[in-house]
Amino acid sequence: MSKLPKHPHDRARARRLVKAWTGLALAACVLTAPALAADDPLTIVSNLSDFIFSCIRAIGVIILGWGVVQVGLSFQSHDPSQRANGMLTIAGGIVITFTKEILTLITG
């Protein structure tokens, strides 16, 4: 058995530390995912591209949502400058959300 400190406060702290490390080790064992690599380099690049564009799309949706919130708040406070900023944020969020489709249209 491990040697615990004699002071009750230090003992509780040591127990919390052991619980935290145990939880971290358990999470590291349970939450690991196998790397499913493909043999074809083009498939790997395509998968990476899809992942990056999905991250960009998520950021665009967040910005789009923030723009909607800004426009809603501008109607509540009757602030035209906030409304203009909200509309610009919505437009930027739409462009960022559909970046992959826009690039596909441009490149053909």
VENCOR-V521850 format. One record per backbone hydrogen bond with DSSP energy under -1.0 kcal/mol. CO is the residue of the C=O (numbers start at 1). NH is the residue of the N-H. E is the energy in kcal/mol with one decimal. If there is no record, write none. Layout:
# VENCOR-V521850
CO NH E
CO NH E
This chain:
# VENCOR-V521850
7 11 -2.4
8 12 -2.3
9 13 -2.0
10 14 -2.4
11 15 -2.2
12 16 -2.3
13 17 -2.1
14 18 -2.3
15 19 -2.5
16 20 -2.5
17 21 -2.4
18 22 -2.3
19 23 -2.6
20 24 -2.4
21 25 -2.5
22 26 -2.5
23 27 -2.6
24 28 -2.3
25 29 -1.7
26 30 -2.6
27 31 -2.7
35 37 -1.3
40 44 -1.6
41 45 -2.3
42 46 -2.3
43 47 -2.6
44 48 -2.4
45 49 -2.5
46 50 -2.5
47 51 -2.2
48 52 -2.6
49 53 -2.6
50 54 -1.9
51 55 -1.9
52 56 -2.4
53 57 -2.3
54 58 -2.0
55 59 -2.1
56 60 -2.3
57 61 -2.3
58 62 -2.0
59 63 -2.4
60 64 -2.6
61 65 -2.5
62 66 -2.1
63 67 -2.2
64 68 -1.9
65 69 -2.1
66 70 -2.4
67 71 -2.4
68 72 -2.4
69 73 -2.6
70 74 -2.1
71 75 -1.8
72 76 -1.5
73 77 -2.2
74 78 -1.1
74 79 -1.6
79 83 -1.7
80 84 -2.1
81 85 -2.2
82 86 -2.4
83 87 -2.3
84 88 -2.3
85 89 -2.2
86 90 -2.4
87 91 -2.5
88 92 -2.5
89 93 -2.5
90 94 -2.3
91 95 -2.2
92 96 -2.6
93 97 -2.6
94 98 -2.1
96 99 -1.2
98 102 -2.3
99 103 -2.7
100 104 -2.1
101 105 -2.2
102 106 -2.2
103 107 -2.6
104 108 -1.8
